[in-house]
Amino acid sequence: MSQIQQEKRRFPRKTLEKTAEVLDNDTGLSLGILEDVSKGGFSILTDQGVRPSETRNVTLILPGPQESAYRVSMTAECVWCQTISEQADFAAGFVLRSIKDQDEVALNYYIRDYQVAGELQEG
Protein backbone atom coordinates (compact mmCIF):
# COMPACT_ATOMS: atom_id res chain seq x y z
CA MET A 1 0.00 0.00 0.00
CA SER A 2 1.36 3.39 -0.90
CA GLN A 3 2.35 6.14 1.50
CA ILE A 4 -0.42 8.34 0.04
CA GLN A 5 -3.12 5.83 1.03
CA GLN A 6 -1.72 5.62 4.55
CA GLU A 7 -1.83 9.41 4.98
CA LYS A 8 -5.50 9.59 3.95
CA ARG A 9 -6.63 7.38 6.85
CA ARG A 10 -8.28 9.17 9.74
CA PHE A 11 -8.10 6.18 12.09
CA PRO A 12 -5.23 3.75 12.72
CA ARG A 13 -5.80 0.23 11.42
CA LYS A 14 -5.37 -2.89 13.56
CA THR A 15 -3.85 -5.85 11.75
CA LEU A 16 -5.50 -9.07 12.89
CA GLU A 17 -3.59 -12.02 14.26
CA LYS A 18 -6.57 -14.43 14.03
CA THR A 19 -8.67 -15.11 10.95
CA ALA A 20 -11.85 -13.04 10.71
CA GLU A 21 -14.39 -13.59 7.95
CA VAL A 22 -16.33 -10.91 6.07
CA LEU A 23 -19.79 -11.99 4.90
CA ASP A 24 -21.78 -10.37 2.10
CA ASN A 25 -25.22 -9.88 3.71
CA ASP A 26 -27.01 -9.78 0.35
CA THR A 27 -25.73 -13.15 -0.87
CA GLY A 28 -24.96 -14.85 2.46
CA LEU A 29 -21.57 -15.86 1.05
CA SER A 30 -18.08 -15.09 2.26
CA LEU A 31 -16.65 -11.94 0.68
CA GLY A 32 -13.18 -12.59 2.06
CA ILE A 33 -10.88 -12.56 5.06
CA LEU A 34 -10.39 -9.40 7.09
CA GLU A 35 -6.83 -8.10 6.90
CA ASP A 36 -7.15 -5.01 9.09
CA VAL A 37 -9.88 -2.87 10.65
CA SER A 38 -10.41 0.63 12.06
CA LYS A 39 -13.29 2.84 13.15
CA GLY A 40 -13.51 4.14 9.59
CA GLY A 41 -12.94 1.09 7.41
CA PHE A 42 -11.20 -2.20 6.74
CA SER A 43 -9.32 -4.16 4.12
CA ILE A 44 -9.86 -7.73 3.04
CA LEU A 45 -8.15 -10.50 1.11
CA THR A 46 -10.58 -12.01 -1.38
CA ASP A 47 -10.70 -14.34 -4.37
CA GLN A 48 -13.08 -12.01 -6.23
CA GLY A 49 -12.53 -8.56 -7.63
CA VAL A 50 -14.55 -5.75 -6.07
CA ARG A 51 -15.12 -2.57 -8.08
CA PRO A 52 -14.08 0.71 -6.46
CA SER A 53 -17.19 2.74 -5.50
CA GLU A 54 -19.19 -0.52 -5.14
CA THR A 55 -21.19 -0.52 -1.90
CA ARG A 56 -21.71 -3.76 0.06
CA ASN A 57 -23.78 -4.72 3.10
CA VAL A 58 -21.39 -6.85 5.14
CA THR A 59 -20.94 -8.52 8.50
CA LEU A 60 -17.49 -8.72 10.08
CA ILE A 61 -17.10 -11.84 12.21
CA LEU A 62 -14.43 -10.66 14.65
CA PRO A 63 -12.57 -13.12 16.91
CA GLY A 64 -13.33 -12.82 20.60
CA PRO A 65 -12.01 -14.41 23.78
CA GLN A 66 -12.28 -18.16 24.31
CA GLU A 67 -13.27 -18.95 20.70
CA SER A 68 -16.22 -16.51 20.77
CA ALA A 69 -16.97 -14.10 17.92
CA TYR A 70 -18.47 -10.63 17.53
CA ARG A 71 -20.77 -10.07 14.55
CA VAL A 72 -20.72 -6.44 13.38
CA SER A 73 -22.89 -5.45 10.41
CA MET A 74 -22.41 -2.33 8.28
CA THR A 75 -22.58 -0.81 4.83
CA ALA A 76 -19.14 -0.18 3.33
CA GLU A 77 -17.88 1.23 0.04
CA CYS A 78 -14.89 -0.21 -1.80
CA VAL A 79 -12.26 2.50 -2.33
CA TRP A 80 -9.56 0.35 -3.95
CA CYS A 81 -8.98 -3.19 -5.18
CA GLN A 82 -5.76 -4.68 -6.56
CA THR A 83 -4.42 -8.04 -7.65
CA ILE A 84 -1.94 -9.43 -5.14
CA SER A 85 -0.80 -12.70 -6.69
CA GLU A 86 -0.55 -14.63 -9.93
CA GLN A 87 -3.53 -16.75 -8.84
CA ALA A 88 -5.80 -13.70 -9.33
CA ASP A 89 -6.38 -13.13 -5.62
CA PHE A 90 -7.20 -9.58 -4.56
CA ALA A 91 -6.85 -7.14 -1.69
CA ALA A 92 -9.59 -4.52 -1.32
CA GLY A 93 -10.06 -1.53 0.97
CA PHE A 94 -13.43 -0.33 2.23
CA VAL A 95 -14.62 2.81 3.97
CA LEU A 96 -17.51 2.53 6.41
CA ARG A 97 -20.63 4.31 5.11
CA SER A 98 -23.31 3.37 7.67
CA ILE A 99 -23.56 1.30 10.83
CA LYS A 100 -26.19 0.84 13.54
CA ASP A 101 -25.36 2.36 16.91
CA GLN A 102 -24.98 -0.98 18.73
CA ASP A 103 -22.71 -2.34 15.99
CA GLU A 104 -20.59 0.82 16.10
CA VAL A 105 -20.19 0.46 19.87
CA ALA A 106 -19.19 -3.21 19.47
CA LEU A 107 -16.68 -2.34 16.72
CA ASN A 108 -15.15 0.47 18.78
CA TYR A 109 -14.79 -1.79 21.85
CA TYR A 110 -13.25 -4.49 19.70
CA ILE A 111 -10.73 -2.10 18.18
CA ARG A 112 -9.88 -0.66 21.60
CA ASP A 113 -9.48 -4.03 23.31
CA TYR A 114 -8.01 -6.15 20.53
CA GLN A 115 -4.41 -7.22 21.09
CA VAL A 116 -2.30 -7.28 17.95
CA ALA A 117 0.63 -9.68 17.67
CA GLY A 118 3.60 -8.12 19.42
CA GLU A 119 1.57 -5.79 21.68
CA LEU A 120 2.09 -6.25 25.39
CA GLN A 121 -0.84 -6.31 27.80
CA GLU A 122 -0.48 -3.99 30.75
CA GLY A 123 -1.16 -5.43 34.15
C-alpha positions in Angstrom: 0.0 0.0 0.0 1.4 3.4 -0.9 2.3 6.1 1.5 -0.4 8.3 0.0 -3.1 5.8 1.0 -1.7 5.6 4.5 -1.8 9.4 5.0 -5.5 9.6 4.0 -6.6 7.4 6.8 -8.3 9.2 9.7 -8.1 6.2 12.1 -5.2 3.7 12.7 -5.8 0.2 11.4 -5.4 -2.9 13.6 -3.9 -5.8 11.7 -5.5 -9.1 12.9 -3.6 -12.0 14.3 -6.6 -14.4 14.0 -8.7 -15.1 11.0 -11.9 -13.0 10.7 -14.4 -13.6 7.9 -16.3 -10.9 6.1 -19.8 -12.0 4.9 -21.8 -10.4 2.1 -25.2 -9.9 3.7 -27.0 -9.8 0.3 -25.7 -13.2 -0.9 -25.0 -14.8 2.5 -21.6 -15.9 1.1 -18.1 -15.1 2.3 -16.6 -11.9 0.7 -13.2 -12.6 2.1 -10.9 -12.6 5.1 -10.4 -9.4 7.1 -6.8 -8.1 6.9 -7.2 -5.0 9.1 -9.9 -2.9 10.7 -10.4 0.6 12.1 -13.3 2.8 13.1 -13.5 4.1 9.6 -12.9 1.1 7.4 -11.2 -2.2 6.7 -9.3 -4.2 4.1 -9.9 -7.7 3.0 -8.1 -10.5 1.1 -10.6 -12.0 -1.4 -10.7 -14.3 -4.4 -13.1 -12.0 -6.2 -12.5 -8.6 -7.6 -14.5 -5.7 -6.1 -15.1 -2.6 -8.1 -14.1 0.7 -6.5 -17.2 2.7 -5.5 -19.2 -0.5 -5.1 -21.2 -0.5 -1.9 -21.7 -3.8 0.1 -23.8 -4.7 3.1 -21.4 -6.8 5.1 -20.9 -8.5 8.5 -17.5 -8.7 10.1 -17.1 -11.8 12.2 -14.4 -10.7 14.7 -12.6 -13.1 16.9 -13.3 -12.8 20.6 -12.0 -14.4 23.8 -12.3 -18.2 24.3 -13.3 -18.9 20.7 -16.2 -16.5 20.8 -17.0 -14.1 17.9 -18.5 -10.6 17.5 -20.8 -10.1 14.5 -20.7 -6.4 13.4 -22.9 -5.4 10.4 -22.4 -2.3 8.3 -22.6 -0.8 4.8 -19.1 -0.2 3.3 -17.9 1.2 0.0 -14.9 -0.2 -1.8 -12.3 2.5 -2.3 -9.6 0.4 -3.9 -9.0 -3.2 -5.2 -5.8 -4.7 -6.6 -4.4 -8.0 -7.6 -1.9 -9.4 -5.1 -0.8 -12.7 -6.7 -0.6 -14.6 -9.9 -3.5 -16.8 -8.8 -5.8 -13.7 -9.3 -6.4 -13.1 -5.6 -7.2 -9.6 -4.6 -6.9 -7.1 -1.7 -9.6 -4.5 -1.3 -10.1 -1.5 1.0 -13.4 -0.3 2.2 -14.6 2.8 4.0 -17.5 2.5 6.4 -20.6 4.3 5.1 -23.3 3.4 7.7 -23.6 1.3 10.8 -26.2 0.8 13.5 -25.4 2.4 16.9 -25.0 -1.0 18.7 -22.7 -2.3 16.0 -20.6 0.8 16.1 -20.2 0.5 19.9 -19.2 -3.2 19.5 -16.7 -2.3 16.7 -15.2 0.5 18.8 -14.8 -1.8 21.9 -13.3 -4.5 19.7 -10.7 -2.1 18.2 -9.9 -0.7 21.6 -9.5 -4.0 23.3 -8.0 -6.2 20.5 -4.4 -7.2 21.1 -2.3 -7.3 18.0 0.6 -9.7 17.7 3.6 -8.1 19.4 1.6 -5.8 21.7 2.1 -6.2 25.4 -0.8 -6.3 27.8 -0.5 -4.0 30.7 -1.2 -5.4 34.2 
